[in-house]
């Protein structure tokens, strides 16, 4: 028998309430704005990356970051990424990875 003076009452757990939906007027339309920002910043990174190929800096990394930002939006970036993948595959076929070190007497 529980002692009512010392034991707290047992309350069954309740499920949390779902969040209230926002009114349609207060939801900002960030889709087109974010897409434009991604295209502008990606193009800027590509331009800076091309410049950094000739001056000290991580040019290839900047180009890849810029292409990553605009990849779903631009056919040119898809074309460049496709050519880079083909070159990487051709390079892997012509230059196989080195054999693992083993016993040189065999």
N, CA, C and O atoms as a MOPAC input file, in Angstrom:
PM7 MOZYME 1SCF
protein

 N      0.84200 1    -1.17100 1     0.00000 1
 C      0.00000 1     0.00000 1     0.00000 1
 C      0.88900 1     1.23600 1     0.00000 1
 O      1.70500 1     1.41000 1     0.90600 1
 N      0.74000 1     2.10900 1    -1.01900 1
 C      1.60900 1     3.28900 1    -1.07200 1
 C      1.26700 1     4.28500 1     0.02100 1
 O      0.10800 1     4.47700 1     0.38900 1
 N      2.29200 1     4.89100 1     0.50800 1
 C      2.12000 1     5.89800 1     1.53400 1
 C      1.87500 1     7.23500 1     0.84600 1
 O      2.78600 1     7.76400 1     0.20900 1
 N      0.68700 1     7.79000 1     0.95300 1
 C      0.32200 1     9.01800 1     0.24500 1
 C      1.07300 1    10.22800 1     0.75900 1
 O      1.17500 1    11.23800 1     0.06300 1
 N      1.58600 1    10.13900 1     1.94100 1
 C      2.28400 1    11.28100 1     2.50300 1
 C      3.67500 1    11.43200 1     1.88800 1
 O      4.15600 1    12.55600 1     1.74300 1
 N      4.33800 1    10.32100 1     1.52100 1
 C      5.71100 1    10.38500 1     1.04100 1
 C      5.87000 1    10.06300 1    -0.44900 1
 O      6.80400 1    10.55000 1    -1.08600 1
 N      4.98400 1     9.26100 1    -1.00000 1
 C      5.09500 1     8.86400 1    -2.39800 1
 C      4.35300 1     9.85800 1    -3.29200 1
 O      3.21000 1    10.21400 1    -3.00200 1
 N      4.99200 1    10.31000 1    -4.37900 1
 C      4.27900 1    11.21900 1    -5.29300 1
 C      3.21100 1    10.45100 1    -6.06300 1
 O      3.33900 1     9.24100 1    -6.24800 1
 N      2.18300 1    11.11900 1    -6.50500 1
 C      1.14400 1    10.42000 1    -7.26700 1
 C      1.69500 1     9.96500 1    -8.61500 1
 O      2.54500 1    10.63600 1    -9.20000 1
 N      1.21900 1     8.84100 1    -9.10000 1
 C      1.67200 1     8.28200 1   -10.36800 1
 C      0.82900 1     8.89000 1   -11.48100 1
 O     -0.39200 1     8.73800 1   -11.51200 1
 N      1.52200 1     9.59800 1   -12.41600 1
 C      0.84700 1    10.25400 1   -13.53900 1
 C      1.25300 1     9.53400 1   -14.80400 1
 O      2.44600 1     9.39300 1   -15.07400 1
 N      0.28300 1     9.06900 1   -15.59700 1
 C      0.66000 1     8.38500 1   -16.84100 1
 C      1.28700 1     9.37600 1   -17.82400 1
 O      0.88100 1    10.53700 1   -17.87800 1
 N      2.29900 1     8.91200 1   -18.61800 1
 C      2.94200 1     9.82300 1   -19.58200 1
 C      1.97900 1    10.16600 1   -20.71700 1
 O      1.14300 1     9.35700 1   -21.12000 1
 N      2.12300 1    11.37600 1   -21.20800 1
 C      1.27900 1    11.83200 1   -22.30600 1
 C      2.14900 1    12.05600 1   -23.54600 1
 O      3.32400 1    12.40800 1   -23.44300 1
 N      1.55600 1    11.84900 1   -24.69700 1
 C      2.26600 1    12.07800 1   -25.95500 1
 C      2.42000 1    13.57900 1   -26.16800 1
 O      1.50800 1    14.34400 1   -25.85200 1
 N      3.57700 1    14.01600 1   -26.70800 1
 C      3.75600 1    15.45300 1   -26.94700 1
 C      2.81500 1    15.93300 1   -28.05600 1
 O      2.48600 1    15.19400 1   -28.98400 1
 N      2.40400 1    17.16300 1   -27.93000 1
 C      1.51400 1    17.74400 1   -28.92100 1
 C      2.29400 1    18.07900 1   -30.19600 1
 O      3.44400 1    18.50800 1   -30.11400 1
 N      1.68500 1    17.88900 1   -31.37600 1
 C      2.38100 1    18.26800 1   -32.60900 1
 C      2.48900 1    19.78000 1   -32.70800 1
 O      1.64200 1    20.49600 1   -32.17400 1
 N      3.53200 1    20.28100 1   -33.39200 1
 C      3.67500 1    21.73200 1   -33.51200 1
 C      2.54100 1    22.31500 1   -34.34900 1
 O      2.05200 1    21.69300 1   -35.29200 1
 N      2.14900 1    23.50300 1   -33.98300 1
 C      1.07200 1    24.18000 1   -34.70500 1
 C      1.58900 1    24.63000 1   -36.06500 1
 O      2.70400 1    25.14400 1   -36.15300 1
 N      0.80500 1    24.45000 1   -37.12800 1
 C      1.26200 1    24.89500 1   -38.45000 1
 C      1.31300 1    26.40700 1   -38.53800 1
 O      0.48600 1    27.11000 1   -37.95500 1
 N      2.31300 1    26.90200 1   -39.28900 1
 C      2.44800 1    28.33700 1   -39.48000 1
 C      1.45600 1    28.81300 1   -40.53100 1
 O      1.14700 1    28.07700 1   -41.46800 1
 N      0.96700 1    30.00100 1   -40.39100 1
 C      0.11000 1    30.53300 1   -41.44400 1
 C      0.90300 1    30.70100 1   -42.73800 1
 O      2.11100 1    30.93800 1   -42.70500 1
 N      0.22900 1    30.58000 1   -43.86600 1
 C      0.89800 1    30.62200 1   -45.16900 1
 C      1.59200 1    31.95700 1   -45.42000 1
 O      2.60000 1    31.99200 1   -46.12600 1
 N      1.09400 1    33.03500 1   -44.87300 1
 C      1.68000 1    34.35100 1   -45.11800 1
 C      3.02500 1    34.51600 1   -44.41200 1
 O      3.86200 1    35.29400 1   -44.87100 1
 N      3.25500 1    33.79400 1   -43.29400 1
 C      4.48700 1    33.99700 1   -42.54200 1
 C      5.61400 1    33.07900 1   -43.01500 1
 O      6.74200 1    33.23200 1   -42.54500 1
 N      5.36300 1    32.14100 1   -43.91600 1
 C      6.40300 1    31.24900 1   -44.41600 1
 C      7.14300 1    31.94900 1   -45.55300 1
 O      6.53800 1    32.23200 1   -46.58700 1
 N      8.43100 1    32.23500 1   -45.38900 1
 C      9.16000 1    32.93000 1   -46.44900 1
 C      9.43700 1    32.00200 1   -47.62800 1
 O      9.61700 1    30.79700 1   -47.45300 1
 N      9.47000 1    32.56600 1   -48.80700 1
 C      9.78300 1    31.81100 1   -50.01300 1
 C     11.29000 1    31.84500 1   -50.22200 1
 O     11.80200 1    32.71600 1   -50.92600 1
 N     12.00300 1    30.90000 1   -49.61100 1
 C     13.47200 1    30.89700 1   -49.68200 1
 C     13.98600 1    30.06400 1   -50.83800 1
 O     15.18300 1    30.10400 1   -51.12500 1
 N     13.14300 1    29.32200 1   -51.50500 1
 C     13.59400 1    28.46700 1   -52.58900 1
 C     14.31800 1    29.22500 1   -53.68600 1
 O     15.49000 1    28.94700 1   -53.94200 1
 N     13.65200 1    30.18700 1   -54.35400 1
 C     14.32900 1    30.91200 1   -55.43900 1
 C     15.48800 1    31.77200 1   -54.94900 1
 O     16.49900 1    31.91000 1   -55.63800 1
 N     15.34300 1    32.35100 1   -53.76000 1
 C     16.41400 1    33.20900 1   -53.23300 1
 C     17.64400 1    32.36900 1   -52.91300 1
 O     18.77000 1    32.74900 1   -53.23500 1
 N     17.41600 1    31.22700 1   -52.28000 1
 C     18.55100 1    30.37000 1   -51.92900 1
 C     19.22800 1    29.82400 1   -53.18800 1
 O     20.45300 1    29.70700 1   -53.23800 1
 N     18.43700 1    29.49600 1   -54.19300 1
 C     19.00100 1    29.01100 1   -55.45100 1
 C     19.87100 1    30.07900 1   -56.09800 1
 O     20.96000 1    29.78200 1   -56.58900 1
 N     19.39200 1    31.32900 1   -56.10100 1
 C     20.16500 1    32.42600 1   -56.67100 1
 C     21.45800 1    32.64900 1   -55.89200 1
 O     22.51400 1    32.87100 1   -56.48600 1
 N     21.37600 1    32.59100 1   -54.57300 1
 C     22.57500 1    32.76700 1   -53.74500 1
 C     23.57200 1    31.64000 1   -54.02200 1
 O     24.77400 1    31.88900 1   -54.11000 1
 N     23.08600 1    30.40700 1   -54.16000 1
 C     23.98500 1    29.28600 1   -54.45800 1
 C     24.65500 1    29.45500 1   -55.81300 1
 O     25.84500 1    29.17300 1   -55.95100 1
 N     23.91100 1    29.91200 1   -56.81400 1
 C     24.49800 1    30.08900 1   -58.14700 1
 C     25.54500 1    31.19100 1   -58.13500 1
 O     26.62500 1    31.02700 1   -58.70400 1
 N     25.23600 1    32.31800 1   -57.48900 1
 C     26.18000 1    33.44000 1   -57.44800 1
 C     27.43700 1    33.06300 1   -56.65800 1
 O     28.55300 1    33.30500 1   -57.11600 1
 N     27.25800 1    32.47400 1   -55.47800 1
 C     28.43500 1    32.13700 1   -54.67300 1
 C     29.23800 1    31.00300 1   -55.32100 1
 O     30.46700 1    31.00800 1   -55.25200 1
 N     28.56700 1    30.03500 1   -55.94600 1
 C     29.28600 1    28.96900 1   -56.64000 1
 C     30.08100 1    29.49100 1   -57.81600 1
 O     31.21900 1    29.07500 1   -58.03500 1
 N     29.48200 1    30.41100 1   -58.58400 1
 C     30.20600 1    31.00300 1   -59.71800 1
 C     31.41000 1    31.79700 1   -59.23500 1
 O     32.47200 1    31.76600 1   -59.85600 1
 N     31.24200 1    32.50700 1   -58.12500 1
 C     32.36100 1    33.26500 1   -57.55900 1
 C     33.48600 1    32.32300 1   -57.13200 1
 O     34.65900 1    32.59700 1   -57.38500 1
 N     33.12700 1    31.21000 1   -56.48400 1
 C     34.15400 1    30.25500 1   -56.06000 1
 C     34.87500 1    29.63800 1   -57.25600 1
 O     36.08500 1    29.41800 1   -57.20100 1
 N     34.15000 1    29.36100 1   -58.32700 1
 C     34.79400 1    28.81000 1   -59.51500 1
 C     35.76600 1    29.82500 1   -60.10400 1
 O     36.88700 1    29.46900 1   -60.46400 1
 N     35.35000 1    31.08100 1   -60.20400 1
 C     36.21800 1    32.12600 1   -60.74300 1
 C     37.47300 1    32.28900 1   -59.88400 1
 O     38.58500 1    32.36800 1   -60.40700 1
 N     37.29000 1    32.33800 1   -58.57600 1
 C     38.44100 1    32.47700 1   -57.67800 1
 C     39.32700 1    31.23600 1   -57.75800 1
 O     40.55100 1    31.34100 1   -57.68100 1
 N     38.71300 1    30.06400 1   -57.91100 1
 C     39.49600 1    28.83700 1   -58.03400 1
 C     40.35100 1    28.81800 1   -59.27900 1
 O     41.49200 1    28.35700 1   -59.24500 1
 N     39.80300 1    29.32300 1   -60.40000 1
 C     40.59000 1    29.39800 1   -61.62900 1
 C     41.75400 1    30.35900 1   -61.44200 1
 O     42.85900 1    30.09400 1   -61.91600 1
 N     41.52000 1    31.46500 1   -60.76100 1
 C     42.62500 1    32.39200 1   -60.48900 1
 C     43.67000 1    31.76500 1   -59.56900 1
 O     44.86800 1    32.00200 1   -59.72800 1
 N     43.20900 1    30.96100 1   -58.60200 1
 C     44.15200 1    30.35900 1   -57.65200 1
 C     44.97200 1    29.23800 1   -58.27200 1
 O     45.92800 1    28.76600 1   -57.65700 1
 N     44.62100 1    28.80600 1   -59.46800 1
 C     45.47700 1    27.83000 1   -60.13900 1
 C     46.80100 1    28.49900 1   -60.50900 1
 O     47.85300 1    27.86100 1   -60.49200 1
 N     46.73900 1    29.78200 1   -60.84200 1
 C     47.93700 1    30.51000 1   -61.26600 1
 C     48.63100 1    31.23000 1   -60.11600 1
 O     49.82600 1    31.51200 1   -60.20600 1
 N     47.92400 1    31.53000 1   -59.05700 1
 C     48.52700 1    32.14100 1   -57.87600 1
 C     48.43800 1    31.12800 1   -56.73700 1
 O     47.66100 1    30.17800 1   -56.83000 1
 N     49.20900 1    31.30300 1   -55.67000 1
 C     49.17300 1    30.32600 1   -54.58000 1
 C     47.78000 1    30.24800 1   -53.94800 1
 O     47.15600 1    31.26400 1   -53.64000 1
 N     47.32900 1    29.04400 1   -53.77200 1
 C     46.04100 1    28.82300 1   -53.13300 1
 C     45.42800 1    27.50300 1   -53.56800 1
 O     45.87900 1    26.89300 1   -54.53700 1
 N     44.41100 1    27.06500 1   -52.86100 1
 C     43.76000 1    25.78700 1   -53.19000 1
 C     42.75600 1    25.94800 1   -54.32700 1
 O     41.54700 1    25.93300 1   -54.09100 1
 N     43.23600 1    26.09800 1   -55.53900 1
 C     42.38000 1    26.37600 1   -56.68700 1
 C     41.42100 1    25.25900 1   -57.01200 1
 O     40.23400 1    25.50600 1   -57.22700 1
 N     41.90800 1    24.03700 1   -57.05300 1
 C     41.04000 1    22.91600 1   -57.41300 1
 C     39.96700 1    22.71400 1   -56.35000 1
 O     38.82300 1    22.40300 1   -56.68000 1
 N     40.31800 1    22.88500 1   -55.09200 1
 C     39.32500 1    22.73700 1   -54.02300 1
 C     38.23900 1    23.80400 1   -54.14300 1
 O     37.06300 1    23.51200 1   -53.92800 1
 N     38.61700 1    25.03400 1   -54.48300 1
 C     37.62500 1    26.09800 1   -54.64800 1
 C     36.72300 1    25.82700 1   -55.84800 1
 O     35.52200 1    26.09200 1   -55.79200 1
 N     37.28700 1    25.30700 1   -56.91900 1
 C     36.47600 1    24.97600 1   -58.09600 1
 C     35.48100 1    23.87900 1   -57.75600 1
 O     34.30900 1    23.96600 1   -58.12100 1
 N     35.94000 1    22.85100 1   -57.06200 1
 C     35.03700 1    21.76500 1   -56.68500 1
 C     33.94900 1    22.23400 1   -55.72200 1
 O     32.80400 1    21.79200 1   -55.81900 1
 N     34.29500 1    23.11900 1   -54.79900 1
 C     33.28000 1    23.65100 1   -53.88100 1
 C     32.24900 1    24.48000 1   -54.64200 1
 O     31.05400 1    24.39400 1   -54.35900 1
 N     32.70000 1    25.27800 1   -55.60000 1
 C     31.77500 1    26.06400 1   -56.40300 1
 C     30.86600 1    25.18800 1   -57.24000 1
 O     29.67100 1    25.45900 1   -57.35600 1
 N     31.42700 1    24.13300 1   -57.82700 1
 C     30.60400 1    23.20300 1   -58.60700 1
 C     29.59800 1    22.48400 1   -57.72000 1
 O     28.48000 1    22.19900 1   -58.14800 1
 N     29.99100 1    22.19100 1   -56.49100 1
 C     29.07200 1    21.54900 1   -55.56300 1
 C     27.89400 1    22.44700 1   -55.22800 1
 O     26.77700 1    21.96500 1   -55.03900 1
 N     28.13400 1    23.74200 1   -55.15200 1
 C     27.04000 1    24.66600 1   -54.83600 1
 C     26.03400 1    24.77900 1   -55.97400 1
 O     24.83300 1    24.89300 1   -55.72900 1
 N     26.51200 1    24.74900 1   -57.21200 1
 C     25.59400 1    24.98700 1   -58.32300 1
 C     25.27200 1    23.72600 1   -59.11200 1
 O     24.65000 1    23.80600 1   -60.17100 1
 N     25.67700 1    22.58300 1   -58.62600 1
 C     25.52300 1    21.35100 1   -59.40400 1
 C     24.09400 1    21.03100 1   -59.82000 1
 O     23.91800 1    20.57100 1   -60.94900 1
 N     23.06300 1    21.23000 1   -59.01700 1
 C     21.73800 1    20.85700 1   -59.50500 1
 C     21.14600 1    21.86400 1   -60.47700 1
 O     20.12300 1    21.58100 1   -61.10000 1
 N     21.75600 1    23.02400 1   -60.62300 1
 C     21.13500 1    24.10500 1   -61.36800 1
 C     21.74700 1    24.37900 1   -62.72700 1
 O     21.13400 1    25.07400 1   -63.53800 1
 N     22.91400 1    23.86500 1   -63.00200 1
 C     23.63400 1    24.34200 1   -64.15400 1
 C     24.11500 1    23.18500 1   -65.02300 1
 O     24.74800 1    22.25800 1   -64.51700 1
 N     23.82800 1    23.22500 1   -66.31100 1
 C     24.28000 1    22.18200 1   -67.22300 1
 C     25.78700 1    22.22800 1   -67.42300 1
 O     26.42000 1    21.19200 1   -67.62400 1
 N     26.35800 1    23.41300 1   -67.36800 1
 C     27.80800 1    23.53400 1   -67.55100 1
 C     28.54200 1    22.81100 1   -66.43400 1
 O     29.51300 1    22.09900 1   -66.69200 1
 N     28.09300 1    22.98300 1   -65.19700 1
 C     28.75500 1    22.29800 1   -64.08800 1
 C     28.58300 1    20.79300 1   -64.20200 1
 O     29.49800 1    20.04400 1   -63.86100 1
 N     27.42300 1    20.33200 1   -64.67800 1
 C     27.23000 1    18.90200 1   -64.87900 1
 C     28.17000 1    18.38500 1   -65.96400 1
 O     28.71700 1    17.28900 1   -65.84000 1
 N     28.35900 1    19.16000 1   -67.01800 1
 C     29.27300 1    18.77600 1   -68.09700 1
 C     30.70900 1    18.68400 1   -67.57000 1
 O     31.42200 1    17.72400 1   -67.86100 1
 N     31.12300 1    19.68600 1   -66.79500 1
 C     32.49200 1    19.69700 1   -66.26200 1
 C     32.69500 1    18.52300 1   -65.30000 1
 O     33.72600 1    17.85100 1   -65.35100 1
 N     31.71900 1    18.27500 1   -64.42800 1
 C     31.84000 1    17.15800 1   -63.49300 1
 C     31.89600 1    15.82700 1   -64.24000 1
 O     32.63100 1    14.92300 1   -63.84500 1
 N     31.12100 1    15.70600 1   -65.31900 1
 C     31.15100 1    14.48900 1   -66.13000 1
 C     32.50500 1    14.26700 1   -66.78300 1
 O     33.02100 1    13.14900 1   -66.80000 1
 N     33.08000 1    15.34600 1   -67.32200 1
 C     34.40900 1    15.22900 1   -67.94400 1
 C     35.46500 1    14.87300 1   -66.90500 1
 O     36.36100 1    14.07400 1   -67.17500 1
 N     35.35900 1    15.46700 1   -65.71500 1
 C     36.32300 1    15.14700 1   -64.66000 1
 C     36.20600 1    13.68100 1   -64.26100 1
 O     37.22100 1    13.02700 1   -64.02200 1
 N     34.98800 1    13.15500 1   -64.18600 1
 C     34.80000 1    11.74700 1   -63.82600 1
 C     35.36400 1    10.83500 1   -64.91300 1
 O     35.97800 1     9.81300 1   -64.60500 1
 N     35.15800 1    11.20000 1   -66.19100 1
 C     35.71100 1    10.39300 1   -67.28600 1
 C     37.23300 1    10.39300 1   -67.25200 1
 O     37.86200 1     9.35400 1   -67.45200 1
 N     37.82500 1    11.55500 1   -67.00000 1
 C     39.28800 1    11.62800 1   -66.91500 1
 C     39.81800 1    10.79300 1   -65.75500 1
 O     40.83000 1    10.10300 1   -65.87800 1
 N     39.11400 1    10.86900 1   -64.62700 1
 C     39.54800 1    10.09200 1   -63.46900 1
 C     39.47400 1     8.59800 1   -63.76300 1
 O     40.36700 1     7.84100 1   -63.38300 1
 N     38.40900 1     8.17600 1   -64.43900 1
 C     38.26800 1     6.76700 1   -64.79100 1
 C     39.34100 1     6.34600 1   -65.79400 1
 O     39.92500 1     5.27100 1   -65.65400 1
 N     39.60700 1     7.17300 1   -66.79800 1
 C     40.63800 1     6.85200 1   -67.78400 1
 C     42.01400 1     6.79600 1   -67.12800 1
 O     42.83000 1     5.93700 1   -67.46300 1
 N     42.27100 1     7.70500 1   -66.20200 1
 C     43.55100 1     7.71000 1   -65.50400 1
 C     43.70000 1     6.45000 1   -64.64900 1
 O     44.78700 1     5.87800 1   -64.56000 1
 N     42.60400 1     6.02300 1   -64.02400 1
 C     42.66200 1     4.80900 1   -63.20400 1
 C     42.88900 1     3.58200 1   -64.06700 1
 O     43.54100 1     2.63500 1   -63.62700 1
 N     42.35900 1     3.57700 1   -65.30200 1
 C     42.55000 1     2.42900 1   -66.19200 1
 C     43.96900 1     2.37700 1   -66.75100 1
 O     44.53500 1     1.29500 1   -66.90200 1
 N     44.54400 1     3.53200 1   -67.05800 1
 C     45.88800 1     3.53800 1   -67.63700 1
 C     46.97800 1     3.43200 1   -66.58300 1
 O     48.06500 1     2.93100 1   -66.87100 1
 N     46.71300 1     3.88500 1   -65.38600 1
 C     47.68600 1     3.82500 1   -64.29600 1
 C     47.07600 1     3.02700 1   -63.15000 1
 O     46.47700 1     3.61400 1   -62.24900 1
 N     47.21500 1     1.70000 1   -63.16400 1
 C     46.64300 1     0.91100 1   -62.07800 1
 C     47.35500 1     1.20800 1   -60.76900 1
 O     48.50500 1     1.64800 1   -60.77700 1
 N     46.69300 1     0.97600 1   -59.65400 1
 C     47.35000 1     1.23200 1   -58.36900 1
 C     48.53000 1     0.29100 1   -58.18000 1
 O     48.52900 1    -0.81500 1   -58.72200 1
 N     49.52900 1     0.70800 1   -57.42700 1
 C     50.71200 1    -0.13100 1   -57.22800 1
 C     50.35100 1    -1.40400 1   -56.46800 1
 O     49.40000 1    -1.44300 1   -55.68800 1
 N     51.13500 1    -2.43100 1   -56.72300 1
 C     50.92300 1    -3.70500 1   -56.02900 1
 C     51.28400 1    -3.55200 1   -54.56100 1
 O     52.19300 1    -2.79700 1   -54.21800 1
 N     50.57900 1    -4.26100 1   -53.70100 1
 C     50.92500 1    -4.15400 1   -52.27700 1
 C     52.32100 1    -4.73000 1   -52.02200 1
 O     52.74400 1    -5.66800 1   -52.69800 1
 N     53.01700 1    -4.17400 1   -51.06500 1
 C     54.36400 1    -4.68000 1   -50.78100 1
 C     54.29700 1    -6.14200 1   -50.31200 1
 O     53.47800 1    -6.51400 1   -49.47100 1
 N     55.15400 1    -6.91700 1   -50.86800 1
 C     55.18700 1    -8.34100 1   -50.51300 1
 C     56.61400 1    -8.79300 1   -50.36600 1
 O     57.52100 1    -7.99000 1   -50.14400 1
 N     56.80000 1   -10.07100 1   -50.48900 1
 C     58.14300 1   -10.65100 1   -50.38100 1
 C     58.85800 1   -10.42400 1   -51.70400 1
 O     58.40600 1   -10.95200 1   -52.72100 1
 N     59.96500 1    -9.65700 1   -51.74600 1
 C     60.63000 1    -9.35800 1   -53.01000 1
 C     61.35100 1   -10.56500 1   -53.61500 1
 O     61.72700 1   -10.51700 1   -54.78600 1
 N     61.55400 1   -11.63600 1   -52.86000 1
 C     62.25400 1   -12.80200 1   -53.40300 1
 C     61.34000 1   -13.69300 1   -54.21900 1
 O     61.83300 1   -14.56500 1   -54.93500 1
 N     60.07700 1   -13.51800 1   -54.14700 1
 C     59.14200 1   -14.37200 1   -54.88800 1
 C     58.87100 1   -13.83500 1   -56.24200 1
 O     58.10500 1   -14.43000 1   -57.00100 1

